[in-house]
Amino acid sequence: QVQLVESGGGLVQAGGSLRLSCAASGRTFDNYAMAWFRQAPGKERVFVAAISWGGGDTLYADSVKGRFTISRASAKNTMYLQMNSLKPEDTAVYYCAAKQTSYSGRVYRDSNRFDAWGKGTLVTVSS
């Protein structure tokens, strides 16, 4: 099982940027599709963005499309989420997730399908 650790969260003003990282260890990173989810205070965890094992396919929630970019660096066993034009409603704990797969081009957005989760990193956007 792969282990995941998020970093890069913090406090930022509205309109600012942050880059989150998700470091994977324990098993090879290359057989895992990855994704970011977030959970705002008092709300359920929701999908943010996903990337395929091969890195060439991505998917975004409508709420972040055009502002967030997901990427991965397999050589570093790391996934990223570049967040620009942040809004107060982006405030949440952000989690990365991994799903083992044989399909290099497939992306997943259903949280129930993921095999491993990080503990999260808090992003706070002030108005």
C-alpha positions as CSV (number, residue, x, y, z in Angstrom):
1,Q,0.0,0.0,0.0
2,V,1.3,3.4,-0.9
3,Q,1.6,6.0,1.9
4,L,0.7,9.7,1.2
5,V,1.7,12.9,2.9
6,E,0.4,16.3,1.9
7,S,2.2,19.6,2.4
8,G,2.0,23.2,1.2
9,G,-1.2,24.4,2.9
10,G,-1.4,27.7,4.8
11,L,-3.1,31.0,5.0
12,V,-3.4,33.2,1.9
13,Q,-5.4,36.2,0.9
14,A,-8.2,36.0,-1.7
15,G,-6.7,36.2,-5.2
16,G,-3.4,34.6,-4.1
17,S,-1.8,31.3,-4.9
18,L,-0.6,28.1,-3.2
19,R,0.9,24.9,-4.4
20,L,0.1,21.7,-2.6
21,S,2.3,18.6,-2.8
22,C,1.5,15.0,-2.1
23,A,4.5,12.7,-1.6
24,A,4.0,9.0,-2.1
25,S,6.1,6.2,-0.5
26,G,5.9,2.6,0.1
27,R,5.2,1.3,-3.4
28,T,5.9,2.4,-6.9
29,F,4.0,5.5,-7.8
30,D,3.5,4.6,-11.4
31,N,0.6,2.2,-11.1
32,Y,-1.6,4.7,-9.2
33,A,-4.2,7.2,-10.5
34,M,-4.2,10.2,-8.1
35,A,-6.7,12.8,-7.0
36,W,-7.3,15.7,-4.7
37,F,-10.3,16.1,-2.5
38,R,-11.3,18.8,0.0
39,Q,-13.5,19.1,3.0
40,A,-14.7,22.5,4.2
41,P,-15.8,22.9,7.8
42,G,-19.1,21.3,8.5
43,K,-19.3,19.9,4.9
44,E,-18.7,16.6,3.2
45,R,-15.5,15.8,1.4
46,V,-15.7,16.6,-2.3
47,F,-13.7,16.0,-5.4
48,V,-11.3,18.7,-6.6
49,A,-9.1,17.2,-9.4
50,A,-7.8,13.9,-10.7
51,I,-4.9,12.8,-12.8
52,S,-4.2,9.5,-14.6
53,W,-1.3,7.2,-13.9
54,G,0.3,8.3,-17.1
55,G,-0.2,12.0,-16.3
56,G,-1.8,12.8,-19.6
57,D,-5.4,12.8,-18.5
58,T,-6.9,15.2,-16.0
59,L,-10.3,16.1,-14.6
60,Y,-11.5,19.0,-12.6
61,A,-14.5,20.0,-10.5
62,D,-16.4,22.9,-12.1
63,S,-15.7,25.0,-9.1
64,V,-11.9,25.0,-9.7
65,K,-11.7,24.6,-13.5
66,G,-9.4,27.3,-14.9
67,R,-7.9,28.2,-11.5
68,F,-6.3,24.9,-10.3
69,T,-3.9,22.6,-12.1
70,I,-3.1,19.1,-11.1
71,S,0.2,17.5,-12.2
72,R,2.6,14.7,-11.1
73,A,6.3,14.0,-11.2
74,S,6.8,10.3,-11.2
75,A,10.5,10.5,-10.8
76,K,9.9,12.3,-7.5
77,N,6.9,10.2,-6.5
78,T,5.0,13.5,-6.0
79,M,1.7,15.0,-7.1
80,Y,0.9,18.7,-7.1
81,L,-2.0,21.0,-7.1
82,Q,-1.3,24.5,-8.2
83,M,-4.1,26.8,-6.9
84,N,-4.4,30.3,-8.4
85,S,-7.0,33.0,-7.9
86,L,-8.0,31.5,-4.6
87,K,-11.4,32.4,-3.1
88,P,-12.6,32.2,0.5
89,E,-14.8,29.3,-0.5
90,D,-11.7,27.3,-1.3
91,T,-11.0,27.2,2.4
92,A,-10.8,23.5,3.4
93,V,-8.6,20.6,4.4
94,Y,-7.2,19.2,1.2
95,Y,-6.5,15.4,0.9
96,C,-4.7,13.5,-1.7
97,A,-5.8,10.0,-2.7
98,A,-4.4,7.1,-4.7
99,K,-6.0,4.3,-6.6
100,Q,-4.1,1.4,-8.0
101,T,-5.0,0.7,-11.6
102,S,-3.9,-1.1,-14.7
103,Y,-5.2,1.7,-17.0
104,S,-2.6,4.4,-17.6
105,G,-5.2,6.8,-19.0
106,R,-8.0,6.5,-16.6
107,V,-9.1,9.1,-14.1
108,Y,-11.3,8.6,-11.0
109,R,-13.5,11.0,-9.0
110,D,-15.5,8.7,-6.8
111,S,-13.9,8.8,-3.3
112,N,-15.0,5.3,-2.6
113,R,-12.7,3.9,-5.3
114,F,-9.5,5.1,-3.8
115,D,-7.2,2.8,-1.9
116,A,-5.0,5.2,0.1
117,W,-5.4,8.7,1.6
118,G,-3.2,11.3,3.2
119,K,-4.0,13.0,6.4
120,G,-4.7,16.4,4.8
121,T,-3.3,19.9,4.7
122,L,-5.3,23.0,5.7
123,V,-5.8,25.8,3.2
124,T,-7.3,29.0,4.6
125,V,-8.2,31.8,2.2
126,S,-9.0,35.2,3.8
127,S,-11.3,37.8,2.2
